[in-house]
Amino acid sequence: MAESGKRFGWLSTLAGAVVVIAAAFGLRFLFAPGLVDRKSGYREVMGTFAQVVAVAEDGAVAKEAVEAGWDALVRVDELMSGYKEDSDVSRINREAGDGPVKVDEAVVEVIEEAVRYSEMTDGAFDVTVGPEIELWREAEKKGEVPNDEEIATVRERVGYEKLEVDEEANTVEFAVEGMRIDLGGIAKGYGIDAAVEAMKEAGAVGGMVDVGGDIRVFGVRGEKDEVGEWNIGLQNPVVEKGVLAVLKLQDAAIATSGDYRRYVEIGGKRYSHIFSPAEGGSATELTSVTVIAGEAVEADALATAVSVMGMEKGLQLVEGLAGVEAIVMRSGTEELVYTSGAEAYVERVVE
């Protein structure tokens, strides 16, 4: 869930259409020309680059909506970052082994949502994977892959069922000392959803929020656009800067997890940044997992879960969820595998 080894890209304007290209992102946006009343900006938040676009009746409202979206993203980052010493997540990791830690209600909401996805995926998604992430980070520094004994020792401090959350008191406590939570597999999605709601409250009638390649779009793209479909390029994980397909989305969210984007490297071998909580190792079967859902928090969590579960179990899970689809690529191939309704989102496949 935590991520490292990232590269960033650039912005270019081509033949009247704005194409935002980020080499580290699994998704890329392709905007049509002639859009009106939108204000966008590029900033760094949640350890990556982000973009907010708002469509409104006039420029002043659009600008206000953009700032409302940014404020929501920054607030989530300040609360849930594992790298900020004064964040609620950092305080939980320092103090929750000694007793209940009072936190913001948004943090409790995210953790409870995370537990729901943990139960849904039989632990494939688990925010208590923090000790395993730390183990592999240290292994990368030493240049040695963790041995079975080290993994087994760390596994004793992992397990969502060991989280004790009190919704009424807004407290979080660890049942086992030495536990750590990592919200890297769900906080971006939660932040995106919070930004979208803030933009709507500020008067936006349409827009797009992207954080490191996780995206949610809503409403119209501009006054001349009655449909409101947004075109998004799905990055080819095998070919640098390549696009596998162009997807069309309307009032939906999309998130991609993949071992090609962020990783640890030990002895010249890359290991995915996505870890299997049950095994303590790196997920290896799927190079890329893209999930489409109604909300970004759902797409974000499920993309991580499917990466851990593998193609058969992961796609079976998605098939059973209403309004959710997935597109995956197995490691060592360039073949895309779709859930039953995913192809309806594909505008075209790039040969």
C-alpha positions as CSV (number, residue, x, y, z in Angstrom):
1,M,0.0,0.0,0.0
2,A,2.8,2.4,0.7
3,E,4.6,3.4,-2.4
4,S,8.2,4.4,-3.5
5,G,10.4,4.6,-6.5
6,K,8.2,7.0,-8.4
7,R,8.9,9.1,-11.5
8,F,6.9,12.2,-12.6
9,G,6.0,13.5,-16.1
10,W,5.1,16.7,-17.9
11,L,2.4,18.7,-19.5
12,S,2.2,19.3,-23.3
13,T,-0.3,20.9,-25.7
14,L,-1.0,19.2,-28.9
15,A,-3.2,20.4,-31.8
16,G,-5.7,22.2,-29.6
17,A,-6.2,19.3,-27.3
18,V,-4.6,19.2,-23.9
19,V,-3.0,15.9,-23.1
20,V,-1.8,15.4,-19.5
21,I,1.0,12.8,-19.5
22,A,2.5,11.4,-16.3
23,A,4.9,8.6,-16.9
24,A,4.3,7.2,-13.4
25,F,0.6,7.3,-13.6
26,G,-1.5,4.4,-14.7
27,L,-4.1,6.7,-16.2
28,R,-3.9,9.7,-18.5
29,F,-6.6,12.2,-19.3
30,L,-7.4,13.2,-22.9
31,F,-9.4,16.5,-23.1
32,A,-11.4,17.6,-26.1
33,P,-11.1,21.2,-27.3
34,G,-13.7,23.9,-26.9
35,L,-14.4,23.5,-23.2
36,V,-15.4,26.6,-21.2
37,D,-15.5,27.8,-17.6
38,R,-12.9,25.4,-16.2
39,K,-10.0,26.2,-13.9
40,S,-7.3,23.7,-13.3
41,G,-4.0,23.6,-11.4
42,Y,-1.2,21.2,-10.7
43,R,0.2,20.7,-7.2
44,E,1.9,18.1,-5.1
45,V,-0.2,16.3,-2.5
46,M,-0.3,12.9,-0.9
47,G,3.2,12.3,-2.1
48,T,2.4,12.7,-5.8
49,F,1.1,15.2,-8.4
50,A,-2.5,16.0,-8.5
51,Q,-4.8,18.0,-10.8
52,V,-8.3,19.5,-10.1
53,V,-10.6,20.6,-12.9
54,A,-13.9,22.4,-12.3
55,V,-16.7,23.4,-14.7
56,A,-19.2,26.0,-13.5
57,E,-21.5,28.7,-14.8
58,D,-18.7,31.3,-14.6
59,G,-15.0,31.5,-14.0
60,A,-15.2,32.8,-10.5
61,V,-17.3,29.9,-9.3
62,A,-15.1,27.4,-11.1
63,K,-12.0,28.9,-9.4
64,E,-13.7,28.7,-6.0
65,A,-14.6,25.1,-6.7
66,V,-11.0,24.2,-7.6
67,E,-9.7,25.7,-4.4
68,A,-12.4,23.9,-2.4
69,G,-11.2,20.7,-4.0
70,W,-7.6,21.4,-3.2
71,D,-8.5,22.3,0.4
72,A,-10.2,18.9,0.8
73,L,-7.2,17.0,-0.6
74,V,-4.8,18.9,1.6
75,R,-6.8,18.2,4.7
76,V,-7.0,14.5,4.1
77,D,-3.2,14.4,3.5
78,E,-2.5,16.3,6.7
79,L,-4.7,13.8,8.6
80,M,-3.7,10.5,7.0
81,S,-0.1,10.8,5.7
82,G,2.2,8.3,7.3
83,Y,5.1,10.7,6.6
84,K,3.9,13.7,8.5
85,E,4.9,13.5,12.1
86,D,1.8,15.4,13.3
87,S,-0.8,13.5,11.3
88,D,-3.4,11.4,13.0
89,V,-2.0,8.3,11.3
90,S,1.5,9.0,12.7
91,R,0.0,9.5,16.2
92,I,-1.9,6.3,15.9
93,N,1.3,4.4,14.9
94,R,3.2,5.9,17.8
95,E,0.6,5.7,20.6
96,A,-2.2,3.2,19.8
97,G,-0.2,0.3,21.2
98,D,-0.4,2.0,24.6
99,G,-4.1,2.8,24.6
100,P,-6.9,4.6,22.6
101,V,-5.8,7.5,20.5
102,K,-8.3,10.3,19.8
103,V,-8.4,11.2,16.1
104,D,-10.5,13.2,13.6
105,E,-13.8,11.6,12.7
106,A,-12.7,11.4,9.0
107,V,-9.8,9.1,10.0
108,V,-12.2,6.9,11.9
109,E,-14.5,6.8,8.9
110,V,-11.6,5.8,6.6
111,I,-10.4,3.1,8.9
112,E,-13.9,1.6,9.3
113,E,-14.2,1.7,5.5
114,A,-10.9,-0.1,5.2
115,V,-12.0,-2.8,7.7
116,R,-15.1,-3.3,5.5
117,Y,-13.0,-3.9,2.5
118,S,-10.7,-6.2,4.6
119,E,-13.7,-8.3,5.5
120,M,-15.0,-8.3,1.9
121,T,-11.6,-9.5,0.5
122,D,-10.8,-11.9,3.3
123,G,-7.8,-9.7,4.3
124,A,-6.3,-9.2,0.9
125,F,-6.8,-5.5,1.6
126,D,-5.5,-4.7,5.1
127,V,-4.4,-1.3,6.4
128,T,-2.4,-3.0,9.2
129,V,0.1,-4.1,6.6
130,G,2.4,-1.3,7.9
131,P,5.0,-3.6,9.6
132,E,5.4,-5.6,6.4
133,I,6.0,-2.5,4.4
134,E,8.6,-1.3,6.9
135,L,10.3,-4.8,6.7
136,W,10.7,-4.5,2.9
137,R,11.9,-1.0,3.1
138,E,14.6,-2.0,5.4
139,A,15.4,-5.0,3.3
140,E,15.9,-2.7,0.3
141,K,18.3,-0.6,2.3
142,K,20.3,-3.7,3.3
143,G,20.0,-5.3,-0.2
144,E,18.7,-8.5,1.2
145,V,15.3,-10.2,0.7
146,P,13.6,-10.9,4.1
147,N,13.8,-14.5,5.2
148,D,10.9,-16.6,6.3
149,E,11.6,-16.0,10.0
150,E,11.6,-12.3,9.6
151,I,8.3,-12.4,7.7
152,A,6.7,-14.7,10.2
153,T,7.7,-12.4,13.1
154,V,6.3,-9.3,11.4
155,R,3.1,-11.2,10.5
156,E,2.2,-11.4,14.2
157,R,1.7,-7.6,14.2
158,V,-0.6,-7.6,11.1
159,G,-4.3,-8.2,10.9
160,Y,-7.3,-5.9,10.6
161,E,-9.1,-7.8,13.3
162,K,-6.5,-6.5,15.8
163,L,-7.7,-2.9,15.2
164,E,-10.0,-1.6,17.9
165,V,-12.1,1.4,16.6
166,D,-14.6,3.3,18.7
167,E,-16.8,5.3,16.4
168,E,-18.6,7.2,19.2
169,A,-15.4,8.3,20.9
170,N,-13.4,8.7,17.7
171,T,-10.5,6.6,19.0
172,V,-8.2,3.9,17.6
173,E,-6.3,1.3,19.5
174,F,-4.0,-1.6,18.6
175,A,-4.6,-4.9,20.3
176,V,-0.9,-5.9,19.7
177,E,2.0,-3.6,20.4
178,G,4.1,-2.8,17.4
179,M,1.3,-2.7,14.9
180,R,1.3,0.0,12.2
181,I,-1.5,1.2,9.8
182,D,-0.9,2.4,6.3
183,L,-3.7,4.1,4.5
184,G,-1.9,4.3,1.2
185,G,-4.4,2.0,-0.5
186,I,-7.5,4.0,0.4
187,A,-6.6,7.5,1.5
188,K,-6.2,8.8,-2.1
189,G,-9.6,7.6,-3.0
190,Y,-11.2,9.0,0.1
191,G,-9.5,12.4,-0.6
192,I,-10.7,12.4,-4.2
193,D,-14.3,11.8,-3.1
194,A,-14.0,14.5,-0.4
195,A,-12.7,16.9,-3.1
196,V,-15.5,16.1,-5.5
197,E,-18.1,16.8,-2.8
198,A,-16.4,20.0,-1.8
199,M,-16.4,21.1,-5.5
200,K,-20.1,20.4,-5.9
201,E,-20.9,22.4,-2.7
202,A,-18.9,25.3,-4.2
203,G,-21.1,25.3,-7.3
204,A,-19.2,23.1,-9.8
205,V,-21.6,21.4,-12.3
206,G,-18.8,19.1,-13.5
207,G,-15.2,18.3,-12.9
208,M,-12.3,15.9,-12.5
209,V,-10.0,15.2,-9.6
210,D,-6.8,13.2,-10.2
211,V,-4.3,12.2,-7.5
212,G,-1.4,10.2,-8.8
213,G,-3.5,8.5,-11.5
214,D,-6.6,7.7,-9.4
215,I,-9.4,9.8,-10.9
216,R,-13.0,10.6,-10.4
217,V,-15.1,12.6,-12.9
218,F,-18.6,14.1,-12.5
219,G,-21.1,16.2,-14.3
220,V,-20.4,17.9,-17.6
221,R,-17.0,18.7,-19.2
222,G,-18.2,22.1,-20.4
223,E,-21.3,24.1,-21.5
224,K,-21.1,22.5,-25.0
225,D,-20.9,19.0,-23.7
226,E,-24.3,17.5,-23.0
227,V,-23.1,14.0,-22.4
228,G,-20.4,14.6,-19.9
229,E,-18.1,11.7,-20.9
230,W,-14.5,12.1,-20.1
231,N,-11.8,10.3,-22.1
232,I,-9.0,8.7,-20.0
233,G,-6.0,6.9,-21.4
234,L,-5.0,3.6,-19.8
235,Q,-1.2,3.5,-19.6
236,N,0.7,0.6,-21.1
237,P,2.8,-0.8,-18.2
238,V,5.2,-2.5,-20.7
239,V,5.8,0.3,-23.2
240,E,7.0,3.5,-21.6
241,K,4.6,6.4,-22.4
242,G,2.4,4.0,-24.3
243,V,-1.4,3.9,-24.1
244,L,-3.3,0.5,-24.1
245,A,-6.8,1.9,-24.4
246,V,-8.9,5.0,-24.2
247,L,-11.8,4.7,-21.7
248,K,-14.9,6.8,-21.5
249,L,-16.2,7.7,-18.1
250,Q,-19.2,9.6,-16.8
251,D,-19.9,10.2,-13.1
252,A,-17.4,7.4,-12.2
253,A,-14.0,6.8,-10.6
254,I,-11.0,4.8,-11.7
255,A,-7.9,3.6,-10.0
256,T,-4.9,1.5,-11.1
257,S,-2.4,-0.5,-9.0
258,G,0.6,-2.1,-10.6
259,D,4.1,-3.4,-10.0
260,Y,5.5,-1.3,-12.8
261,R,4.7,2.0,-11.2
262,R,6.2,1.8,-7.7
263,Y,8.4,-0.9,-6.2
264,V,11.3,-1.8,-4.0
265,E,14.5,-3.1,-5.7
266,I,16.7,-5.7,-4.0
267,G,19.7,-7.4,-5.7
268,G,18.6,-6.0,-9.1
269,K,15.1,-7.5,-8.9
270,R,12.0,-5.4,-8.5
271,Y,9.3,-6.3,-6.0
272,S,5.9,-4.7,-6.2
273,H,5.0,-2.0,-3.6
274,I,1.7,-4.0,-3.1
275,F,2.1,-6.5,-0.3
276,S,0.1,-9.6,0.5
277,P,-0.9,-9.2,4.2
278,A,-1.4,-12.9,4.6
279,E,1.9,-13.9,3.2
280,G,4.1,-10.9,4.0
281,G,5.5,-10.9,0.5
282,S,5.1,-8.8,-2.7
283,A,2.1,-9.4,-5.0
284,T,3.5,-10.8,-8.3
285,E,0.8,-12.3,-10.6
286,L,-0.7,-9.1,-12.1
287,T,1.3,-6.3,-13.7
288,S,-1.6,-3.9,-13.7
289,V,-5.1,-3.8,-12.2
290,T,-7.6,-1.0,-13.1
291,V,-10.9,-0.8,-11.3
292,I,-13.9,1.4,-12.3
293,A,-16.5,2.2,-9.6
294,G,-18.9,4.9,-8.6
295,E,-16.6,6.3,-5.9
296,A,-12.8,6.7,-5.8
297,V,-12.5,5.1,-2.4
298,E,-14.0,1.9,-3.7
299,A,-11.9,1.8,-6.9
300,D,-8.7,2.6,-4.8
301,A,-9.2,-0.2,-2.3
302,L,-10.4,-2.8,-4.8
303,A,-7.5,-2.2,-7.1
304,T,-5.1,-3.0,-4.3
305,A,-7.2,-6.0,-3.2
306,V,-7.4,-7.5,-6.7
307,S,-3.6,-7.1,-7.1
308,V,-3.1,-9.2,-4.0
309,M,-5.8,-11.7,-4.7
310,G,-4.7,-12.5,-8.3
311,M,-6.7,-12.7,-11.5
312,E,-9.1,-15.6,-10.8
313,K,-10.2,-14.6,-7.3
314,G,-9.9,-10.9,-7.9
315,L,-12.1,-10.8,-10.9
316,Q,-14.6,-13.2,-9.3
317,L,-14.9,-10.7,-6.4
318,V,-15.4,-7.7,-8.8
319,E,-18.0,-9.7,-10.8
320,G,-20.1,-10.0,-7.7
321,L,-20.1,-6.2,-6.9
322,A,-22.8,-4.0,-8.5
323,G,-21.4,-1.0,-10.4
324,V,-17.8,-2.2,-10.3
325,E,-15.6,-3.4,-13.3
326,A,-12.0,-4.3,-13.7
327,I,-9.3,-4.5,-16.4
328,V,-6.2,-6.5,-15.6
329,M,-2.9,-7.5,-17.2
330,R,-1.1,-10.6,-16.1
331,S,2.7,-10.3,-15.5
332,G,4.7,-11.2,-18.6
333,T,1.9,-10.5,-21.1
334,E,0.3,-7.5,-22.8
335,E,-3.1,-9.1,-22.9
336,L,-6.0,-7.2,-21.2
337,V,-8.6,-9.3,-19.4
338,Y,-12.0,-7.7,-18.7
339,T,-14.8,-8.3,-16.3
340,S,-18.1,-8.8,-18.0
341,G,-19.1,-5.1,-18.1
342,A,-15.7,-3.5,-18.5
343,E,-15.6,-3.3,-22.3
344,A,-18.6,-1.0,-22.3
345,Y,-16.2,1.7,-20.9
346,V,-13.6,1.2,-23.7
347,E,-13.7,3.8,-26.4
348,R,-10.9,2.2,-28.4
349,V,-8.0,-0.1,-27.9
350,V,-4.6,1.2,-29.1
351,E,-2.8,-1.3,-31.2
